[in-house]
Amino acid sequence: MPIYEYVCQGCGKQTEIIQKLSDSPLTTCESCAGELKKVISRTSFQLKGSGWYATDYKKSGASPSSTPVEAKSEGPAPAPDSPTPKKDS
């Protein structure tokens, strides 16, 4: 259920209340019986990033079709500077 914010036109008191979408808006202040006005305010909820996809949260044991595709590099991979010497065991 959404939280609605009201401000009293008489005393200036701000009130937040959880209401159903089907509930009628509040009209009178509980403190001074003044007229309430619904306030539109910023939310504390922000969506950032590229979006919500199945690939955003990798699960262990995920199938290859659900893993993100890596960016392709241009040209072949660079050769190592020097070969790694092998040790005899």
N, C-alpha and C positions, 0 to 999 in steps of 0.2 A: 504494500500500500504506500502511496506517495505521502511525503510530508509537505504540508502547506504552511506558508508563513503569512500571518496577518499583522497589520499595524492599526492601532486605534486612532481615529481622527481626533478624539477628545483628549486623551491623556498621553498618547504617543507610545504606549506600551506595545512591544512586539511579542507575538505569540506564535509558536510552532505547534501544529497538531497533525497527527496521522489520521487521514480520512480515506475512505473508499472513493473511487472515481464517481460512483453513483450517489454519494452523499451530497447534500446541498451545502453551499458555502456558509461559513459563520457570518452573522450580521451584527451581533452586539458584543461589546467588551464585557468580560466578567468583572473587571475592576470598577469601571465607571459607567457602564451601560451605554457608552458611546458607540458610534458607528465604526465597524471594522472594514478595512479595505484589504483585499488580497494583494500580496507583494510578490513580484517575480524577482527571484534572486539567483545568483550564481550557484551552480552545484559544486560539490567538492569532488565530483567524479569526472575524470578526464580519460579520453581514449587516445593513446599515443602509439606510434609504431606503424608497422605495415598492415596491420589488420588481424583479424581472428581467423586462423586457418588451422586445419588439422596438423600442420607441420610446425606450428608455433611451440608446442610443448611435446618434445620427443619422449615417447614411452619406451621403456626397455623392451627389446624384442619386437620392435616395430618392423613392419614389412618394408622392403625397399621402395615400393610404390608410394609410401606415405612419408618418406624422408625428403628433405629439401634438396633440390638440384644445386650442385656447386657451380660457381661461376667458372666459365671456360677461360683458360689463359691462352694468349696468342702465341703460336709457335710451339715447338717441342720443349720439353722440360730441359733445363740446363744440365750439362754433364757435371759430375763432381770434380773438384779441383785436382784431387789426387786419389788414387785407389786406396782403399783401406787395407792395410796388411793383415793377412790371416795368421793367426797363431796356431801352432801345432799343439795338440793336446797330448 
